[in-house]
Amino acid sequence: MSGPLRWPVHPAPNDGEALSSWLRRIAGCYGTDIEHLGDDIGYKLGAGDLDDIDLAPPPGMIEVLAERTGVAPARLRHMSVAGSVPWLLDDMEPGPDGFATYTRQLSVLRPAGKQKARSVPSWRPWLPDRLPARGCPECVAESPSPHPYRLLWAIPIVSSCPAHGCWLEATLAARSYFGMWDFDRPAPSPAPQHVLTLDQRTQHAFAIGHVELPRRRVHAGIWFRLLRTVVDELSCPLSENRPADTDTIRQIWKEAGYPARDGQGLWRPFEQQPETVQRHTMEAAAVTIALLEAGTITGRGSGAHLFLPEPDLDLGDGRTPAEFSKSQADNLKALGQALEEAIQAAREDPAEAQALYAFALIGCRTPESVTRLRADFAELGIPLESLSHTGGQVSFA
């Protein structure tokens, strides 16, 4: 049996595009829908299957799509959440200790080991039961219909579009379907800078595998876990914290403009919270990082130092700034005096002239620089005949 035929028309995937979005655009090239496209490749692609496709495509689908389009399998895998294992999450199948393993290895606001143990069955980081339907109005406006849909828009780890500086807006329709925005597009709403900075870092981690923090570059896997740790610390009941940590967390939520824990009563993991609470929590996480980097708050966790610049390791020599400045001036004065004495000695003694000339030649790298040096010696009154044994020659590095 022959393999599947290459599709003659297929748009290239956009950077960060979700797999279901790309398949919808391919179907649009042939005037059909994604369900009929699925029939053509032997996979069910109904509306209820889009989440599954973007989470983890069925076995064999990536290979079939690679044959039909010529797009590398590695790129196609990265168009689903499963392509980010083990960076974004450890495994697509929830483990019994997944919550503790992911959220308790690091600490930022609270000292390590002070968190209450929790068991959250069937938990996966960042992934709610139903992926949200959101998008950037400006990104959609700049693209032809059917509009591409970014995979990160379907994960509540980001809430803004740093490229356009605005919040992501709910589509109020099936995810990746923006047809109604062609007629009634929501007006972009500016997002605060600390949120844009946070989401820009997350996008970099997702796209290129690392994040630049003030202290050093960190791997994407560390970034996603570090951020989820901050979310956990902001979401836990205040009664579980020491008074100093409680004050810090209250301050963060106040700066974000919301009551502590966004007014939540019972504890639930971030992934099970309403979308509004998730967005407010990510705002509080962005405020946390901004305050840490500004030095306004101090994190007592082992990972808090990553948000601080490298310390100044110049310890000096014990002198006050005034004493150090005077010492520098004295050194420059002594250097100038020594140079004057060397020039005067070169005027009077050929041996001194030759020694000074040999020293000055160290900085010469071209014949032109040697010519300028000899002219300078003549201007200083140093007899050039004292240098005649060199013939003006020098080897250049």
C-alpha positions in Angstrom: 0.0 0.0 0.0 1.2 3.5 -0.8 1.5 6.1 1.9 -0.7 9.2 2.1 -0.4 11.7 -0.7 1.2 15.1 -0.1 -1.4 17.9 0.1 -0.7 20.3 -2.8 -1.7 23.3 -0.7 -0.9 23.8 3.0 0.1 27.0 4.7 3.2 26.9 6.9 2.6 26.8 10.6 3.0 30.2 12.4 5.4 30.5 15.3 3.6 29.3 18.4 0.5 28.2 16.6 -1.7 25.4 18.0 -2.0 22.2 16.0 -5.8 22.5 15.7 -5.5 26.0 14.4 -3.1 25.0 11.7 -5.3 22.1 10.6 -8.3 24.5 10.5 -6.4 26.8 8.2 -5.4 23.9 5.9 -9.0 22.8 5.7 -9.9 26.4 4.8 -7.6 26.2 1.8 -9.8 23.4 0.4 -13.1 25.0 1.3 -13.9 22.3 3.9 -13.9 22.0 7.7 -11.5 20.4 10.1 -13.8 17.3 10.5 -13.6 16.4 6.9 -9.9 17.0 6.9 -9.7 14.5 9.7 -11.6 11.9 7.6 -9.0 12.4 4.9 -6.1 11.4 7.2 -8.0 8.8 9.2 -8.4 10.7 12.5 -11.5 12.1 14.2 -11.2 15.9 14.4 -14.6 17.0 15.6 -15.2 20.2 17.6 -15.0 18.2 20.9 -11.6 16.7 19.9 -9.7 20.0 19.5 -8.6 20.1 23.1 -7.2 16.6 22.8 -5.3 17.5 19.6 -3.7 20.5 21.2 -2.9 18.6 24.4 -1.5 15.4 22.9 -2.2 14.3 19.3 -3.3 10.7 18.8 -0.5 8.2 18.1 0.7 8.4 14.5 -1.0 11.7 13.6 2.2 13.7 13.7 3.9 11.3 11.3 0.9 11.4 8.9 0.8 15.2 8.9 4.6 15.3 8.3 4.1 13.2 5.2 1.2 15.2 3.9 2.9 18.6 4.4 6.6 18.1 4.6 6.8 19.9 7.9 9.3 18.4 10.3 7.8 16.1 13.0 9.7 17.9 15.7 8.0 21.2 14.8 4.6 19.6 14.7 5.1 18.0 18.1 5.8 21.4 19.6 2.4 22.7 18.4 0.8 20.7 21.2 1.4 20.7 25.0 2.8 17.2 24.8 5.7 18.7 22.7 6.8 20.7 25.8 7.2 17.6 28.1 9.2 17.6 30.3 9.7 21.4 30.4 6.2 22.7 30.9 5.1 19.6 32.8 6.7 16.4 33.8 4.4 14.0 32.0 1.1 14.1 30.2 -0.2 11.4 32.6 -0.8 12.8 36.1 1.3 11.1 38.8 0.3 10.5 42.4 2.9 13.0 43.8 2.8 15.3 40.8 1.7 18.4 42.7 4.4 18.1 45.4 7.1 17.3 42.9 6.3 20.3 40.7 5.4 23.0 43.2 7.6 22.2 46.2 11.0 21.7 44.8 11.6 25.5 44.8 10.6 28.3 47.1 10.5 32.1 46.7 8.4 34.0 49.2 8.5 31.4 52.0 11.3 29.3 53.3 11.7 25.9 51.8 9.9 23.0 53.6 7.3 25.2 55.3 4.5 24.5 52.9 1.6 22.3 53.9 1.6 18.9 52.3 -1.2 18.5 49.8 -2.4 15.6 47.6 -4.1 16.6 44.4 -5.2 13.5 42.4 -5.1 13.7 38.6 -3.3 17.1 38.7 -1.3 18.5 35.8 0.4 21.9 36.1 -1.1 24.8 34.3 -3.8 22.7 32.5 -7.5 23.2 33.5 -10.1 20.6 32.7 -11.2 22.9 29.8 -8.7 25.1 28.0 -9.8 28.7 27.9 -10.9 30.4 24.6 -9.0 33.6 24.4 -7.0 35.6 21.9 -5.3 38.9 21.2 -7.6 41.3 19.2 -4.6 42.9 17.5 -2.9 39.6 16.5 -6.3 38.5 15.0 -6.8 41.8 13.2 -3.4 41.5 11.5 -4.0 38.0 10.1 -6.3 36.8 7.4 -9.3 34.5 8.1 -9.2 31.7 9.3 -7.0 33.4 11.9 -4.1 31.5 13.5 -4.5 30.6 17.2 -1.4 30.5 19.5 -1.1 27.5 21.7 -0.2 29.7 24.7 -3.5 31.5 24.5 -5.1 28.2 25.5 -3.0 27.9 28.7 -3.6 30.2 31.7 0.1 30.6 32.2 -0.1 33.9 30.2 -2.9 36.5 30.2 -1.6 39.2 27.8 0.0 39.8 24.4 3.4 41.5 25.0 3.7 42.2 21.3 0.7 44.5 21.3 0.6 45.4 25.1 -2.9 44.3 25.7 -4.9 41.7 27.6 -6.1 38.5 25.9 -9.9 38.6 25.3 -12.4 35.8 25.5 -13.6 34.7 22.1 -17.1 33.8 23.4 -17.1 31.0 20.8 -15.2 27.8 20.1 -11.5 28.1 20.7 -9.5 29.1 17.7 -12.7 30.5 16.0 -12.6 34.3 15.5 -15.1 34.7 12.7 -17.3 37.0 14.7 -14.3 39.2 15.5 -14.2 40.1 11.8 -17.4 42.1 12.5 -17.3 42.8 16.2 -13.7 42.8 17.3 -13.2 43.7 21.0 -11.2 46.9 21.6 -7.7 46.1 22.9 -7.3 46.8 26.6 -3.8 47.8 27.8 -2.2 45.5 30.2 0.2 46.8 32.9 3.9 46.6 32.2 4.7 44.1 35.0 2.2 41.6 33.4 3.7 42.2 29.9 7.2 41.5 31.3 6.1 38.3 33.0 4.3 37.0 29.9 7.2 38.0 27.6 9.5 35.8 29.7 7.1 32.9 29.6 6.8 33.2 25.8 10.6 33.1 25.6 10.7 30.1 27.8 8.1 28.3 25.6 9.7 29.3 22.3 13.5 29.2 22.9 13.9 27.1 26.1 15.3 29.7 28.6 14.6 33.0 30.3 17.0 35.8 31.1 16.6 36.8 34.8 18.6 39.5 36.6 20.9 37.0 38.3 21.4 34.6 35.4 19.8 32.7 32.5 17.5 29.8 33.7 16.2 26.8 31.8 12.5 26.9 30.7 11.8 23.9 33.0 13.1 25.9 36.0 11.1 29.0 35.0 7.8 27.2 34.7 8.3 25.6 38.1 9.5 28.8 39.7 6.5 30.6 38.5 4.1 27.9 39.6 5.8 28.0 43.0 5.0 31.7 43.3 1.4 31.0 42.3 1.1 28.4 45.0 2.6 30.6 47.6 0.1 33.4 46.7 -2.8 31.0 46.8 -2.3 29.1 50.0 -4.5 30.1 53.1 -2.8 32.9 55.0 -3.1 30.9 58.2 -0.4 28.5 56.9 2.2 31.3 56.8 4.3 32.9 59.4 3.3 36.5 60.3 6.1 38.0 58.3 5.3 36.0 55.2 1.6 36.8 55.6 2.3 40.5 55.6 4.4 40.2 52.4 1.6 38.2 50.7 -1.0 40.7 51.8 1.2 43.5 50.4 1.5 41.8 47.1 -2.2 41.3 46.6 -2.9 44.9 47.7 -0.4 46.1 45.1 -2.2 44.0 42.5 -5.5 45.6 43.4 -7.3 42.6 44.8 -8.1 41.1 48.2 -5.7 38.4 49.5 -6.1 35.2 47.5 -8.6 37.2 45.4 -11.2 36.6 48.1 -11.1 32.8 47.7 -12.3 30.8 50.7 -11.5 27.2 50.4 -8.1 26.2 48.9 -8.1 24.9 45.3 -5.2 24.5 43.0 -4.7 27.2 40.5 -5.8 24.9 37.6 -9.2 24.4 39.2 -9.9 28.1 39.9 -12.3 30.2 37.7 -10.7 32.0 34.8 -11.1 35.4 36.5 -9.3 34.2 39.6 -6.5 32.6 37.5 -5.9 35.9 35.7 -5.9 37.9 39.0 -3.5 35.4 40.5 -1.1 35.7 37.5 -1.3 39.5 38.0 -0.3 39.0 41.6 2.6 36.8 40.5 3.7 39.5 38.1 3.6 42.1 40.9 5.6 39.7 43.1 8.4 39.4 40.6 8.4 43.2 40.0 8.6 43.9 43.7 11.4 41.3 44.3 13.5 42.8 41.4 13.0 46.3 42.7 14.0 45.3 46.2 10.7 46.4 47.7 10.0 43.0 49.2 12.4 40.2 50.3 11.7 36.6 49.5 12.8 34.1 52.1 12.8 31.1 49.7 15.8 29.5 48.1 14.9 30.8 44.6 14.3 34.4 45.5 17.9 35.4 44.7 17.2 34.7 41.0 15.2 37.9 40.8 18.0 40.0 42.2 21.0 41.4 40.3 24.5 40.0 40.8 26.0 41.5 44.0 28.8 44.0 43.6 31.9 42.0 44.5 34.3 45.0 44.4 35.0 45.2 48.2 37.6 47.9 47.8 40.7 48.2 50.0 39.3 49.8 53.1 39.8 53.4 52.1 36.9 55.9 52.0 35.9 57.3 48.6 37.7 60.6 49.3 40.9 58.7 50.3 40.6 56.6 47.2 40.2 59.6 44.9 43.1 61.4 46.4 45.2 58.2 46.0 44.3 58.0 42.3 45.3 61.7 41.8 48.6 61.1 43.5 49.3 58.1 41.3 48.6 60.1 38.2 50.8 62.9 39.3 53.6 60.5 40.1 53.2 58.8 36.7 53.4 62.2 34.9 56.5 63.1 36.8 58.2 59.8 35.9 57.4 60.3 32.3 58.9 63.8 32.3 62.0 62.4 33.9 62.3 59.6 31.3 61.9 62.1 28.4 64.6 64.4 29.9 67.0 61.5 30.3 66.3 60.4 26.7 67.3 63.8 25.5 70.7 63.6 27.2 71.6 59.8 27.1 71.3 57.7 23.9 70.9 54.5 26.0 67.9 56.1 27.8 66.5 57.2 24.5 66.8 53.6 23.1 65.1 52.2 26.2 62.2 54.6 26.0 61.8 54.0 22.3 61.8 50.2 22.8 59.1 50.6 25.4 57.0 52.9 23.2 57.2 50.4 20.3 55.1 47.9 22.2 52.0 49.9 21.3 52.9 50.1 17.6 51.2 47.7 15.2 51.7 49.2 11.8 54.6 51.0 9.9 52.5 54.2 10.1 52.4 54.1 13.9 56.2 53.7 14.0 56.5 56.8 11.7 54.3 58.8 14.1 56.3 57.6 17.1 59.6 58.8 15.6 57.9 62.2 14.8 56.8 62.4 18.4 60.3 61.7 19.7 61.7 64.5 17.4 59.0 66.9 18.6 60.0 66.1 22.2 63.7 67.0 21.4 65.0 63.4 21.6 67.7 63.1 18.9 66.7 60.6 16.2 70.3 59.6 15.6 70.1 57.9 19.1 67.7 55.5 17.5 69.6 54.9 14.3 70.6 51.3 15.3 67.0 50.2 15.1 66.5 51.6 11.6 62.9 52.3 12.6 62.1 48.6 12.1 59.8 46.7 14.3 57.9 43.4 14.0 54.2 43.8 14.2 51.8 41.5 16.0 
